[in-house]
Amino acid sequence: YNRHQFDTRLEAAAAVARWISEVYNSRRRHSALGYIDPITFEQNMIDKAARKPA
């Protein structure tokens, strides 16, 4: 984004919002999740559910 020129402010805002939701929020550590990223947290929950006896 540093060297990219957008035609409109709306286009720039949409690109930043997309980056936040697709990149930043999927990587950042969350204190509520035990300081792991959301993708790892979800995978841990899926693995835990799969190991749980029926």
PDB file of N, CA, C and O in Angstrom:
ATOM      1  N   TYR A   1       0.814  -1.184   0.000  1.00  0.00           N
ATOM      2  CA  TYR A   1       0.000   0.000   0.000  1.00  0.00           C
ATOM      3  C   TYR A   1       0.860   1.251   0.000  1.00  0.00           C
ATOM      4  O   TYR A   1       0.399   2.334  -0.359  1.00  0.00           O
ATOM      5  N   ASN A   2       2.109   1.093   0.404  1.00  0.00           N
ATOM      6  CA  ASN A   2       3.008   2.223   0.475  1.00  0.00           C
ATOM      7  C   ASN A   2       3.245   2.841  -0.896  1.00  0.00           C
ATOM      8  O   ASN A   2       3.308   4.064  -1.023  1.00  0.00           O
ATOM      9  N   ARG A   3       3.376   2.011  -1.919  1.00  0.00           N
ATOM     10  CA  ARG A   3       3.660   2.522  -3.259  1.00  0.00           C
ATOM     11  C   ARG A   3       2.485   2.389  -4.216  1.00  0.00           C
ATOM     12  O   ARG A   3       2.621   2.654  -5.411  1.00  0.00           O
ATOM     13  N   HIS A   4       1.355   1.987  -3.706  1.00  0.00           N
ATOM     14  CA  HIS A   4       0.172   1.818  -4.557  1.00  0.00           C
ATOM     15  C   HIS A   4      -0.659   3.095  -4.546  1.00  0.00           C
ATOM     16  O   HIS A   4      -0.890   3.685  -3.491  1.00  0.00           O
ATOM     17  N   GLN A   5      -1.102   3.512  -5.712  1.00  0.00           N
ATOM     18  CA  GLN A   5      -1.985   4.670  -5.786  1.00  0.00           C
ATOM     19  C   GLN A   5      -3.398   4.200  -6.087  1.00  0.00           C
ATOM     20  O   GLN A   5      -3.622   3.408  -7.003  1.00  0.00           O
ATOM     21  N   PHE A   6      -4.333   4.690  -5.317  1.00  0.00           N
ATOM     22  CA  PHE A   6      -5.736   4.360  -5.510  1.00  0.00           C
ATOM     23  C   PHE A   6      -6.416   5.516  -6.224  1.00  0.00           C
ATOM     24  O   PHE A   6      -6.031   6.675  -6.068  1.00  0.00           O
ATOM     25  N   ASP A   7      -7.416   5.189  -6.999  1.00  0.00           N
ATOM     26  CA  ASP A   7      -8.138   6.227  -7.736  1.00  0.00           C
ATOM     27  C   ASP A   7      -9.044   7.041  -6.826  1.00  0.00           C
ATOM     28  O   ASP A   7      -9.240   8.237  -7.042  1.00  0.00           O
ATOM     29  N   THR A   8      -9.599   6.385  -5.799  1.00  0.00           N
ATOM     30  CA  THR A   8     -10.517   7.087  -4.894  1.00  0.00           C
ATOM     31  C   THR A   8     -10.205   6.720  -3.448  1.00  0.00           C
ATOM     32  O   THR A   8      -9.539   5.720  -3.177  1.00  0.00           O
ATOM     33  N   ARG A   9     -10.689   7.531  -2.536  1.00  0.00           N
ATOM     34  CA  ARG A   9     -10.539   7.230  -1.111  1.00  0.00           C
ATOM     35  C   ARG A   9     -11.320   5.971  -0.756  1.00  0.00           C
ATOM     36  O   ARG A   9     -10.888   5.182   0.085  1.00  0.00           O
ATOM     37  N   LEU A  10     -12.464   5.787  -1.396  1.00  0.00           N
ATOM     38  CA  LEU A  10     -13.290   4.608  -1.140  1.00  0.00           C
ATOM     39  C   LEU A  10     -12.542   3.338  -1.537  1.00  0.00           C
ATOM     40  O   LEU A  10     -12.604   2.335  -0.826  1.00  0.00           O
ATOM     41  N   GLU A  11     -11.845   3.374  -2.653  1.00  0.00           N
ATOM     42  CA  GLU A  11     -11.057   2.233  -3.097  1.00  0.00           C
ATOM     43  C   GLU A  11      -9.930   1.933  -2.105  1.00  0.00           C
ATOM     44  O   GLU A  11      -9.656   0.770  -1.806  1.00  0.00           O
ATOM     45  N   ALA A  12      -9.290   2.963  -1.607  1.00  0.00           N
ATOM     46  CA  ALA A  12      -8.214   2.792  -0.623  1.00  0.00           C
ATOM     47  C   ALA A  12      -8.764   2.219   0.680  1.00  0.00           C
ATOM     48  O   ALA A  12      -8.177   1.303   1.255  1.00  0.00           O
ATOM     49  N   ALA A  13      -9.877   2.751   1.137  1.00  0.00           N
ATOM     50  CA  ALA A  13     -10.484   2.267   2.381  1.00  0.00           C
ATOM     51  C   ALA A  13     -10.906   0.807   2.250  1.00  0.00           C
ATOM     52  O   ALA A  13     -10.752   0.034   3.196  1.00  0.00           O
ATOM     53  N   ALA A  14     -11.433   0.422   1.097  1.00  0.00           N
ATOM     54  CA  ALA A  14     -11.852  -0.964   0.876  1.00  0.00           C
ATOM     55  C   ALA A  14     -10.638  -1.894   0.874  1.00  0.00           C
ATOM     56  O   ALA A  14     -10.706  -3.000   1.411  1.00  0.00           O
ATOM     57  N   ALA A  15      -9.533  -1.456   0.277  1.00  0.00           N
ATOM     58  CA  ALA A  15      -8.323  -2.273   0.245  1.00  0.00           C
ATOM     59  C   ALA A  15      -7.757  -2.462   1.652  1.00  0.00           C
ATOM     60  O   ALA A  15      -7.329  -3.561   2.006  1.00  0.00           O
ATOM     61  N   VAL A  16      -7.753  -1.418   2.438  1.00  0.00           N
ATOM     62  CA  VAL A  16      -7.255  -1.514   3.811  1.00  0.00           C
ATOM     63  C   VAL A  16      -8.162  -2.423   4.640  1.00  0.00           C
ATOM     64  O   VAL A  16      -7.665  -3.253   5.402  1.00  0.00           O
ATOM     65  N   ALA A  17      -9.461  -2.283   4.507  1.00  0.00           N
ATOM     66  CA  ALA A  17     -10.406  -3.134   5.244  1.00  0.00           C
ATOM     67  C   ALA A  17     -10.226  -4.600   4.862  1.00  0.00           C
ATOM     68  O   ALA A  17     -10.274  -5.483   5.718  1.00  0.00           O
ATOM     69  N   ARG A  18     -10.020  -4.849   3.583  1.00  0.00           N
ATOM     70  CA  ARG A  18      -9.806  -6.221   3.107  1.00  0.00           C
ATOM     71  C   ARG A  18      -8.520  -6.786   3.706  1.00  0.00           C
ATOM     72  O   ARG A  18      -8.499  -7.937   4.141  1.00  0.00           O
ATOM     73  N   TRP A  19      -7.447  -5.992   3.735  1.00  0.00           N
ATOM     74  CA  TRP A  19      -6.182  -6.449   4.300  1.00  0.00           C
ATOM     75  C   TRP A  19      -6.340  -6.764   5.788  1.00  0.00           C
ATOM     76  O   TRP A  19      -5.825  -7.774   6.267  1.00  0.00           O
ATOM     77  N   ILE A  20      -7.044  -5.910   6.511  1.00  0.00           N
ATOM     78  CA  ILE A  20      -7.249  -6.134   7.947  1.00  0.00           C
ATOM     79  C   ILE A  20      -7.999  -7.439   8.180  1.00  0.00           C
ATOM     80  O   ILE A  20      -7.602  -8.242   9.024  1.00  0.00           O
ATOM     81  N   SER A  21      -9.078  -7.652   7.438  1.00  0.00           N
ATOM     82  CA  SER A  21      -9.882  -8.849   7.682  1.00  0.00           C
ATOM     83  C   SER A  21      -9.223 -10.125   7.178  1.00  0.00           C
ATOM     84  O   SER A  21      -9.377 -11.177   7.798  1.00  0.00           O
ATOM     85  N   GLU A  22      -8.487 -10.059   6.060  1.00  0.00           N
ATOM     86  CA  GLU A  22      -7.911 -11.270   5.479  1.00  0.00           C
ATOM     87  C   GLU A  22      -6.508 -11.588   5.987  1.00  0.00           C
ATOM     88  O   GLU A  22      -6.142 -12.761   6.072  1.00  0.00           O
ATOM     89  N   VAL A  23      -5.724 -10.583   6.323  1.00  0.00           N
ATOM     90  CA  VAL A  23      -4.334 -10.829   6.710  1.00  0.00           C
ATOM     91  C   VAL A  23      -4.126 -10.586   8.199  1.00  0.00           C
ATOM     92  O   VAL A  23      -3.775 -11.507   8.937  1.00  0.00           O
ATOM     93  N   TYR A  24      -4.337  -9.379   8.634  1.00  0.00           N
ATOM     94  CA  TYR A  24      -4.018  -9.006  10.012  1.00  0.00           C
ATOM     95  C   TYR A  24      -4.806  -9.814  11.034  1.00  0.00           C
ATOM     96  O   TYR A  24      -4.220 -10.380  11.957  1.00  0.00           O
ATOM     97  N   ASN A  25      -6.110  -9.876  10.884  1.00  0.00           N
ATOM     98  CA  ASN A  25      -6.925 -10.569  11.884  1.00  0.00           C
ATOM     99  C   ASN A  25      -6.700 -12.073  11.889  1.00  0.00           C
ATOM    100  O   ASN A  25      -6.982 -12.733  12.889  1.00  0.00           O
ATOM    101  N   SER A  26      -6.203 -12.620  10.801  1.00  0.00           N
ATOM    102  CA  SER A  26      -5.948 -14.061  10.780  1.00  0.00           C
ATOM    103  C   SER A  26      -4.593 -14.413  11.375  1.00  0.00           C
ATOM    104  O   SER A  26      -4.344 -15.579  11.680  1.00  0.00           O
ATOM    105  N   ARG A  27      -3.707 -13.428  11.548  1.00  0.00           N
ATOM    106  CA  ARG A  27      -2.370 -13.684  12.064  1.00  0.00           C
ATOM    107  C   ARG A  27      -2.147 -13.191  13.486  1.00  0.00           C
ATOM    108  O   ARG A  27      -1.369 -13.784  14.233  1.00  0.00           O
ATOM    109  N   ARG A  28      -2.821 -12.117  13.864  1.00  0.00           N
ATOM    110  CA  ARG A  28      -2.483 -11.497  15.143  1.00  0.00           C
ATOM    111  C   ARG A  28      -2.871 -12.388  16.311  1.00  0.00           C
ATOM    112  O   ARG A  28      -3.838 -13.147  16.243  1.00  0.00           O
ATOM    113  N   ARG A  29      -2.115 -12.282  17.359  1.00  0.00           N
ATOM    114  CA  ARG A  29      -2.354 -13.062  18.569  1.00  0.00           C
ATOM    115  C   ARG A  29      -3.471 -12.404  19.377  1.00  0.00           C
ATOM    116  O   ARG A  29      -3.537 -11.179  19.472  1.00  0.00           O
ATOM    117  N   HIS A  30      -4.333 -13.212  19.948  1.00  0.00           N
ATOM    118  CA  HIS A  30      -5.448 -12.716  20.746  1.00  0.00           C
ATOM    119  C   HIS A  30      -5.288 -13.169  22.189  1.00  0.00           C
ATOM    120  O   HIS A  30      -5.089 -14.356  22.451  1.00  0.00           O
ATOM    121  N   SER A  31      -5.373 -12.235  23.120  1.00  0.00           N
ATOM    122  CA  SER A  31      -5.251 -12.599  24.528  1.00  0.00           C
ATOM    123  C   SER A  31      -6.398 -13.506  24.957  1.00  0.00           C
ATOM    124  O   SER A  31      -6.208 -14.395  25.788  1.00  0.00           O
ATOM    125  N   ALA A  32      -7.581 -13.289  24.400  1.00  0.00           N
ATOM    126  CA  ALA A  32      -8.744 -14.107  24.756  1.00  0.00           C
ATOM    127  C   ALA A  32      -8.606 -15.552  24.268  1.00  0.00           C
ATOM    128  O   ALA A  32      -9.310 -16.443  24.744  1.00  0.00           O
ATOM    129  N   LEU A  33      -7.694 -15.777  23.315  1.00  0.00           N
ATOM    130  CA  LEU A  33      -7.499 -17.122  22.767  1.00  0.00           C
ATOM    131  C   LEU A  33      -6.219 -17.766  23.285  1.00  0.00           C
ATOM    132  O   LEU A  33      -5.725 -18.736  22.709  1.00  0.00           O
ATOM    133  N   GLY A  34      -5.692 -17.226  24.364  1.00  0.00           N
ATOM    134  CA  GLY A  34      -4.453 -17.774  24.916  1.00  0.00           C
ATOM    135  C   GLY A  34      -3.230 -17.338  24.118  1.00  0.00           C
ATOM    136  O   GLY A  34      -2.234 -18.057  24.059  1.00  0.00           O
ATOM    137  N   TYR A  35      -3.306 -16.174  23.512  1.00  0.00           N
ATOM    138  CA  TYR A  35      -2.203 -15.600  22.728  1.00  0.00           C
ATOM    139  C   TYR A  35      -1.783 -16.468  21.554  1.00  0.00           C
ATOM    140  O   TYR A  35      -0.595 -16.607  21.266  1.00  0.00           O
ATOM    141  N   ILE A  36      -2.771 -17.053  20.877  1.00  0.00           N
ATOM    142  CA  ILE A  36      -2.517 -17.731  19.608  1.00  0.00           C
ATOM    143  C   ILE A  36      -3.383 -17.073  18.550  1.00  0.00           C
ATOM    144  O   ILE A  36      -4.355 -16.386  18.866  1.00  0.00           O
ATOM    145  N   ASP A  37      -3.026 -17.285  17.296  1.00  0.00           N
ATOM    146  CA  ASP A  37      -3.790 -16.664  16.222  1.00  0.00           C
ATOM    147  C   ASP A  37      -5.111 -17.420  16.011  1.00  0.00           C
ATOM    148  O   ASP A  37      -5.218 -18.590  16.377  1.00  0.00           O
ATOM    149  N   PRO A  38      -6.110 -16.758  15.425  1.00  0.00           N
ATOM    150  CA  PRO A  38      -7.428 -17.373  15.260  1.00  0.00           C
ATOM    151  C   PRO A  38      -7.420 -18.664  14.448  1.00  0.00           C
ATOM    152  O   PRO A  38      -8.180 -19.582  14.756  1.00  0.00           O
ATOM    153  N   ILE A  39      -6.589 -18.755  13.432  1.00  0.00           N
ATOM    154  CA  ILE A  39      -6.564 -19.960  12.605  1.00  0.00           C
ATOM    155  C   ILE A  39      -6.071 -21.154  13.427  1.00  0.00           C
ATOM    156  O   ILE A  39      -6.654 -22.236  13.361  1.00  0.00           O
ATOM    157  N   THR A  40      -5.019 -20.963  14.187  1.00  0.00           N
ATOM    158  CA  THR A  40      -4.508 -22.040  15.046  1.00  0.00           C
ATOM    159  C   THR A  40      -5.524 -22.412  16.108  1.00  0.00           C
ATOM    160  O   THR A  40      -5.712 -23.594  16.397  1.00  0.00           O
ATOM    161  N   PHE A  41      -6.182 -21.420  16.695  1.00  0.00           N
ATOM    162  CA  PHE A  41      -7.201 -21.683  17.706  1.00  0.00           C
ATOM    163  C   PHE A  41      -8.324 -22.556  17.139  1.00  0.00           C
ATOM    164  O   PHE A  41      -8.730 -23.540  17.758  1.00  0.00           O
ATOM    165  N   GLU A  42      -8.818 -22.187  15.961  1.00  0.00           N
ATOM    166  CA  GLU A  42      -9.893 -22.964  15.341  1.00  0.00           C
ATOM    167  C   GLU A  42      -9.437 -24.379  15.015  1.00  0.00           C
ATOM    168  O   GLU A  42     -10.178 -25.338  15.228  1.00  0.00           O
ATOM    169  N   GLN A  43      -8.211 -24.513  14.495  1.00  0.00           N
ATOM    170  CA  GLN A  43      -7.707 -25.842  14.180  1.00  0.00           C
ATOM    171  C   GLN A  43      -7.577 -26.684  15.444  1.00  0.00           C
ATOM    172  O   GLN A  43      -7.888 -27.874  15.428  1.00  0.00           O
ATOM    173  N   ASN A  44      -7.125 -26.083  16.528  1.00  0.00           N
ATOM    174  CA  ASN A  44      -7.041 -26.805  17.803  1.00  0.00           C
ATOM    175  C   ASN A  44      -8.416 -27.265  18.268  1.00  0.00           C
ATOM    176  O   ASN A  44      -8.555 -28.377  18.778  1.00  0.00           O
ATOM    177  N   MET A  45      -9.429 -26.426  18.099  1.00  0.00           N
ATOM    178  CA  MET A  45     -10.789 -26.800  18.503  1.00  0.00           C
ATOM    179  C   MET A  45     -11.322 -27.946  17.639  1.00  0.00           C
ATOM    180  O   MET A  45     -11.990 -28.846  18.147  1.00  0.00           O
ATOM    181  N   ILE A  46     -11.033 -27.917  16.358  1.00  0.00           N
ATOM    182  CA  ILE A  46     -11.463 -28.989  15.450  1.00  0.00           C
ATOM    183  C   ILE A  46     -10.775 -30.299  15.821  1.00  0.00           C
ATOM    184  O   ILE A  46     -11.410 -31.352  15.884  1.00  0.00           O
ATOM    185  N   ASP A  47      -9.464 -30.219  16.067  1.00  0.00           N
ATOM    186  CA  ASP A  47      -8.713 -31.420  16.455  1.00  0.00           C
ATOM    187  C   ASP A  47      -9.231 -31.991  17.767  1.00  0.00           C
ATOM    188  O   ASP A  47      -9.383 -33.204  17.910  1.00  0.00           O
ATOM    189  N   LYS A  48      -9.500 -31.114  18.718  1.00  0.00           N
ATOM    190  CA  LYS A  48     -10.006 -31.536  20.029  1.00  0.00           C
ATOM    191  C   LYS A  48     -11.372 -32.220  19.890  1.00  0.00           C
ATOM    192  O   LYS A  48     -11.628 -33.239  20.532  1.00  0.00           O
ATOM    193  N   ALA A  49     -12.241 -31.658  19.054  1.00  0.00           N
ATOM    194  CA  ALA A  49     -13.572 -32.248  18.839  1.00  0.00           C
ATOM    195  C   ALA A  49     -13.468 -33.594  18.146  1.00  0.00           C
ATOM    196  O   ALA A  49     -14.252 -34.500  18.428  1.00  0.00           O
ATOM    197  N   ALA A  50     -12.517 -33.732  17.249  1.00  0.00           N
ATOM    198  CA  ALA A  50     -12.346 -34.997  16.526  1.00  0.00           C
ATOM    199  C   ALA A  50     -11.845 -36.106  17.451  1.00  0.00           C
ATOM    200  O   ALA A  50     -12.167 -37.276  17.240  1.00  0.00           O
ATOM    201  N   ARG A  51     -11.073 -35.759  18.455  1.00  0.00           N
ATOM    202  CA  ARG A  51     -10.547 -36.749  19.412  1.00  0.00           C
ATOM    203  C   ARG A  51     -11.569 -37.131  20.480  1.00  0.00           C
ATOM    204  O   ARG A  51     -11.420 -38.154  21.149  1.00  0.00           O
ATOM    205  N   LYS A  52     -12.589 -36.322  20.637  1.00  0.00           N
ATOM    206  CA  LYS A  52     -13.587 -36.542  21.678  1.00  0.00           C
ATOM    207  C   LYS A  52     -14.418 -37.786  21.349  1.00  0.00           C
ATOM    208  O   LYS A  52     -14.949 -37.893  20.243  1.00  0.00           O
ATOM    209  N   PRO A  53     -14.538 -38.732  22.299  1.00  0.00           N
ATOM    210  CA  PRO A  53     -15.356 -39.931  22.034  1.00  0.00           C
ATOM    211  C   PRO A  53     -16.829 -39.572  21.892  1.00  0.00           C
ATOM    212  O   PRO A  53     -17.320 -38.649  22.542  1.00  0.00           O
ATOM    213  N   ALA A  54     -17.514 -40.296  21.052  1.00  0.00           N
ATOM    214  CA  ALA A  54     -18.932 -40.031  20.773  1.00  0.00           C
ATOM    215  C   ALA A  54     -19.832 -40.480  21.884  1.00  0.00           C
ATOM    216  O   ALA A  54     -21.050 -40.324  21.794  1.00  0.00           O
TER     217      ALA A  54
END
